[in-house]
Amino acid sequence: MSTSSLPLGSQAGAAPQPNRHQWVVLLGLIYLMLVAVSVIGNGFQAMTAGHAESLFEFAENPVTGLIIGILATALIQSSSTVTSIIVAMVAGGLPITLAVPMMMGANVGTSITNTIVSMGHIKNADEYRKAFQAATIHDIFNLMAVLLFLPLEIMFNLLENISGVLVSWMHSDEVLEVGGFNPIKAVTSPVSKQLESMLSGLSSGFAGALMIAAGIILIILSITYLGKIMKALMVGKAKALLYSSIGRGPVSGIASGTAVTVLVQSSSTTTSLMVPLVGSGVLTARDIYPFTLGANIGTCITAIIAALGVGGLMAEPALQIALVHFVYNLLAVLLIFGLPWLREIPPLLSGVLADRVAKQKVLGLVYILGVFFAMPFGFLLLSGFKLP
C-alpha cells in the first residue's frame, strides 16, 4: 500500500502523540503572554502618568499609525506579537482611534513572511513564478483591505463603532469581572506587582519604560514558543483540515484557513506552508486564495486572548481593539471576496507581478524591501516623523 493511501495519522513521518508535558508548557506560555500584556499596560500607565495620549501624538495621523503597524510587524515578522502589544498599549491608555490603523498595518506587515519563503524557489523560474504569485496574492488582498477600510475608518470610525457595539452587547465588565472579581487579573497581577515593586526605586518614567521593554520581550518569547508547541500538538489535526478542505470550494477553504491558524496560532506559518505547495505544482494560487483569507481571520484569536488578561476600567477598550482586528478581517473577506469584480483583483495583479519577477528575479528582493521597508520608512521621513 502506498504512503498516500494510508490514513493521515498513519503516514510516514506522522507527528508523535502529544504528551501532558506539552500541554502544561502550552498553558504556561499562555499565562506568560497574559502576564506580559499586564506588565506592558502597567508600564505605559507608569511611564505616561495617566497621559498616554501625549506619548502617542506621533501617531495621531491615521496613515502614520498604519505605517508604524506595517514596520513593526515586518521587523518582528509576527502579527500576533504586534497585535498583542497593541492590545497592551490600549490597556495602558492608547486611544482606540490611534490603535485601529496600527491593527490594519499589522495585517499588511505579516504578509512579508510568505513572500520571503517564495524566494526559496528562485533557482527555478517557473516554480518561482508560481510561488511568488501564491505569496503576493495575500499581500495584495491586505493592501486592498487597507485602501477600502482606512478611508471609511477616518471618515466614519466604522470599525471602532462596530466593535464598540459588540463590546456593549457582550457586557465585558460583567463577563470578565464577575462580582468585581477578575480571575485572569487575579493570577497575573502578582507577577506584575512584583516587577513594579522591584523597580519602585526608579523614576516612574524609567520604571515604566523598563516594564514595557520586559513585557514586549515576554510577548515575543511566549508567542514564538506558543506557535511551536501548538504546531507540535495540532499538526495532525491541522493537516487533516487542510487536506480535507482545499479544492472543496471557497467557504471550505476560508473555514479551514481560519481553523488551522487558530490551531497553530500563526497566520505566517499557515500561509507560508502553502507557498511551497504552489511552487511545486501541487496546488495553484487560486486554490490557496480562500485559505489565506481564513488565516487572516484565524490570527485574530491571539489578540482576543491577550485582551482577556486586562481587568478594571481598561478591560473594555482592550477587548474592543481585539474585536476591531476580527471585524476588520471578517468584513474585508466578505467585501473583497464576496464581490466577484473585487475578488479577481488579487489573483490577477499577483499573476502579472509574478510573471515580471520570474523574468527579472532581483525584482523579488526589490519588491520585499520596497513595499515593507523603503516605502514605509520614506513616508515617515517625509511626514516629519519624530519619536516623542
C-alpha positions in Angstrom: 0.0 0.0 0.0 1.4 3.4 -0.9 2.0 6.1 1.7 -0.6 8.4 0.0 -3.3 5.8 0.5 -2.7 5.5 4.3 -4.8 7.4 6.7 -3.4 10.7 7.6 -2.4 9.7 11.1 -0.5 6.6 9.9 1.6 8.3 7.2 5.3 8.0 7.4 6.7 10.8 9.5 3.4 11.5 11.3 3.9 13.6 14.4 4.0 11.7 17.7 1.1 11.9 20.1 1.2 15.0 22.3 2.0 14.4 26.0 0.9 16.0 29.2 4.2 17.9 29.5 3.5 19.8 26.2 0.0 20.8 27.4 1.5 22.1 30.7 4.0 24.1 28.7 1.2 25.4 26.5 -0.8 26.6 29.5 2.4 28.2 31.0 3.1 30.1 27.7 -0.5 31.4 27.6 -0.1 32.5 31.2 3.2 34.2 30.3 1.6 36.1 27.5 -1.2 37.3 29.7 1.3 38.5 32.3 3.3 40.3 29.6 0.1 42.2 28.5 -0.5 43.2 32.1 3.1 44.3 32.5 3.1 46.5 29.3 -0.2 48.1 30.3 1.0 49.0 33.7 4.3 50.2 32.2 2.5 52.6 29.9 0.4 53.9 32.8 3.5 54.5 34.9 5.5 56.0 32.0 2.8 58.5 31.0 1.4 59.2 34.5 -2.1 58.8 33.0 -1.3 61.0 30.0 -0.8 58.3 27.3 -2.3 60.4 24.5 0.7 62.7 24.6 3.1 59.8 24.2 1.3 58.8 21.0 0.9 62.2 19.4 3.4 61.0 16.8 0.7 58.5 15.6 -2.2 61.0 15.6 -2.2 60.8 11.8 -4.0 57.5 10.9 -1.7 56.9 8.0 1.3 57.2 10.3 -0.3 54.7 12.6 -0.8 52.4 9.7 2.9 52.7 8.7 4.1 52.0 12.2 2.0 48.8 12.3 3.4 47.7 8.9 7.0 48.4 10.0 6.7 46.8 13.4 5.2 43.6 12.0 7.6 43.4 9.1 10.6 43.7 11.5 9.2 41.3 14.1 7.6 39.0 11.5 4.7 38.2 13.7 1.3 40.0 13.6 0.2 38.0 16.7 3.0 39.7 18.6 2.3 43.2 17.3 -1.5 42.9 17.8 -0.9 41.7 21.4 1.3 44.6 22.1 -1.3 47.0 20.6 -3.9 45.5 23.0 -1.5 46.1 25.9 -0.9 49.7 24.7 -4.7 50.3 24.7 -4.9 48.8 28.2 -2.2 51.4 29.1 -4.2 54.3 27.7 -3.6 54.4 23.9 -6.8 55.7 22.4 -8.7 53.2 20.2 -8.8 55.7 17.4 -5.0 55.6 17.1 -4.8 51.9 17.6 -7.1 50.9 14.7 -4.8 51.9 11.9 -1.9 50.1 13.7 -4.0 46.9 13.6 -4.5 47.4 9.9 -0.8 47.9 9.4 -0.1 44.6 11.3 -2.2 42.8 8.7 -0.1 44.2 5.9 3.3 43.6 7.6 2.6 39.9 8.3 2.5 39.3 4.6 6.3 39.6 4.3 7.0 36.2 5.7 5.4 34.1 2.9 6.9 36.4 0.3 10.3 35.7 1.7 9.5 32.0 1.7 8.7 32.2 -2.0 12.3 33.2 -2.7 13.3 29.6 -1.8 12.2 28.7 -5.4 14.3 31.4 -7.0 16.6 28.9 -8.9 13.6 27.6 -11.0 11.9 30.4 -12.9 8.6 28.5 -13.3 8.4 27.4 -9.6 9.5 30.9 -8.6 6.6 32.5 -10.6 4.0 30.2 -9.0 5.4 30.6 -5.5 5.7 34.4 -5.8 2.1 34.6 -7.0 0.9 32.5 -4.1 2.7 34.8 -1.7 1.7 38.1 -3.2 -2.0 37.3 -3.6 -2.0 37.7 0.2 -0.1 41.0 0.1 -2.4 42.5 -2.5 -5.6 41.4 -0.7 -4.3 43.0 2.6 -3.3 46.2 0.8 -6.7 46.4 -0.9 -8.4 46.0 2.5 -6.4 49.0 3.8 -7.3 51.1 0.8 -11.0 50.3 1.3 -11.4 50.4 5.0 -8.9 53.1 6.2 -10.8 55.9 4.5 -14.0 54.6 6.0 -12.4 54.5 9.4 -11.1 58.0 9.1 -14.5 59.4 7.9 -16.9 57.4 9.9 -14.9 55.4 12.6 -16.6 52.3 11.1 -14.5 49.6 12.9 -14.4 51.5 16.2 -18.1 51.9 16.2 -18.9 48.3 15.2 -16.5 46.9 17.8 -17.9 49.2 20.4 -21.4 47.9 19.8 -20.1 44.3 20.0 -18.4 45.0 23.3 -21.6 46.6 24.7 -23.6 43.5 23.7 -21.1 41.3 25.4 -21.1 43.3 28.7 -17.4 42.6 29.0 -17.3 44.1 32.5 -19.8 41.5 33.8 -18.2 38.7 31.8 -14.6 39.4 32.8 -15.2 40.7 36.3 -18.0 38.7 37.9 -18.9 40.3 41.2 -15.9 42.7 40.8 -13.5 39.7 40.7 -11.4 39.2 37.5 -9.9 35.7 37.7 -7.4 36.3 35.0 -6.2 39.5 36.6 -6.0 37.8 39.9 -3.5 35.2 38.7 -1.4 37.7 36.6 -1.3 40.7 38.9 1.1 39.2 41.5 3.9 38.9 38.9 3.2 42.4 37.6 3.1 43.9 41.0 6.3 42.1 42.0 8.0 43.6 39.0 6.7 47.1 39.9 8.0 46.6 43.5 11.5 45.7 42.1 11.5 48.9 40.1 10.0 51.1 42.8 13.3 52.9 43.5 13.4 54.3 39.9 11.6 57.2 38.4 8.1 56.4 37.2 9.1 57.1 33.6 12.2 55.0 33.6 10.5 52.2 35.5 7.6 52.3 33.1 9.9 52.1 30.1 11.7 49.0 31.6 8.3 47.3 32.2 7.3 48.0 28.6 10.6 46.5 27.3 10.3 43.5 29.6 6.6 42.9 28.6 7.5 43.1 24.9 10.3 40.6 25.3 7.9 38.3 27.2 5.3 38.5 24.5 7.8 37.8 21.7 9.2 34.8 23.6 5.8 33.4 24.7 4.2 33.7 21.2 7.2 32.3 19.5 7.2 29.2 21.6 3.4 29.1 21.8 3.4 28.7 18.0 6.0 25.9 18.2 4.1 24.0 20.9 0.7 24.4 19.1 2.2 23.1 15.9 3.7 20.1 17.8 0.3 19.4 19.4 -2.0 20.2 16.5 -0.1 19.4 13.3 -2.0 16.2 12.6 -5.4 17.9 13.1 -4.2 20.9 11.0 -3.1 18.7 8.1 -6.4 16.8 8.2 -8.3 20.1 8.0 -6.1 21.3 5.2 -6.3 18.2 3.1 -10.0 17.8 3.5 -10.9 21.3 2.5 -8.6 22.6 -0.2 -10.4 22.3 -3.6 -13.9 21.9 -1.9 -14.9 25.5 -2.6 -14.2 28.9 -1.2 -16.2 28.6 2.0 -14.5 25.4 3.0 -11.1 27.0 2.2 -11.8 30.0 4.3 -13.1 27.9 7.2 -10.1 25.6 7.1 -7.7 28.5 6.9 -9.3 30.0 10.0 -9.3 26.7 11.9 -5.7 25.8 11.1 -4.5 29.2 12.1 -6.3 29.1 15.4 -4.7 25.7 16.0 -1.1 26.7 15.2 -1.5 30.3 16.4 0.3 31.8 13.4 -1.0 33.1 10.1 2.5 33.5 8.9 3.0 29.7 9.4 -0.2 28.6 7.7 0.2 30.9 4.6 3.9 30.1 4.3 3.2 26.4 4.3 1.0 26.9 1.2 3.7 28.7 -0.9 5.9 25.6 -1.5 2.9 23.5 -2.4 2.0 26.0 -5.1 5.6 26.4 -6.2 6.0 22.7 -6.7 2.7 22.5 -8.7 0.7 20.5 -6.1 -1.8 23.4 -5.8 -2.4 26.7 -7.7 -2.5 30.2 -6.3 -6.3 30.3 -6.8 -6.6 27.0 -4.8 -5.0 28.6 -1.7 -6.5 32.0 -2.1 -9.5 31.4 0.2 -7.3 29.5 2.7 -5.1 32.6 3.1 -8.1 34.7 3.8 -9.2 32.3 6.5 -5.7 32.7 8.0 -6.3 36.4 8.3 -9.4 35.7 10.4 -7.9 32.9 12.5 -4.9 35.0 13.6 -7.3 37.4 15.5 -7.6 34.8 18.3 -4.2 35.8 19.8 -5.3 39.5 20.4 -8.6 38.3 21.9 -6.7 36.0 24.3 -4.4 38.9 25.2 -7.4 41.2 25.9 -8.7 38.7 28.5 -5.7 39.4 30.6 -6.8 43.0 31.1 -9.0 44.0 34.0 -10.5 47.1 35.6 -11.6 50.1 33.6 -9.4 49.2 30.7 -10.8 45.7 30.1 -13.5 47.0 27.7 -11.1 49.1 25.5 -8.7 46.2 25.3 -11.4 43.8 24.2 -12.7 46.4 21.8 -9.4 46.8 19.9 -9.0 43.0 19.8 -12.5 42.8 18.2 -11.5 45.6 15.8 -8.9 43.2 14.4 -11.5 40.5 14.0 -14.2 42.7 12.5 -11.8 44.3 10.1 -10.6 40.9 8.7 -14.1 39.5 8.5 -15.5 42.5 6.7 -12.5 42.5 4.3 -13.2 38.9 3.4 -16.9 39.5 3.0 -16.5 42.6 0.8 -13.5 41.8 -1.3 -14.0 38.1 -1.8 -17.8 38.5 -1.8 -17.9 40.8 -4.8 -16.7 39.0 -8.0 -15.1 42.1 -9.6 -13.1 42.8 -6.4 -12.3 39.1 -5.8 -10.4 38.8 -9.1 -8.1 41.7 -8.5 -5.6 39.9 -6.1 -5.0 36.9 -8.3 -4.8 39.0 -11.5 -2.3 41.6 -10.1 -0.2 38.9 -8.3 -0.1 37.0 -11.6 1.2 40.0 -13.5 3.7 40.8 -10.8 4.9 37.1 -10.6 5.4 37.0 -14.4 7.7 40.0 -14.2 9.6 38.8 -11.2 10.2 35.4 -12.8 11.9 37.2 -15.7 14.0 39.5 -13.5 14.5 37.6 -10.3 16.1 40.5 -8.5 12.8 42.3 -8.6 11.5 39.9 -5.9 14.0 41.3 -3.4 13.3 44.9 -4.6 9.6 44.3 -4.0 10.1 43.0 -0.5 12.5 45.8 0.5 10.4 48.4 -1.2 6.9 47.5 -0.1 7.7 46.6 3.5 10.6 48.8 4.4 11.7 51.6 2.0 8.2 53.0 1.3 7.0 53.0 4.9 10.3 54.5 6.2 10.3 57.0 3.4 6.8 58.1 4.3 7.7 58.6 7.9 10.7 60.7 7.0 8.7 62.8 4.5 6.0 63.3 7.1 8.5 64.7 9.6 8.1 61.8 12.0 9.9 62.2 15.3 9.9 59.9 18.3 8.3 61.5 21.4 
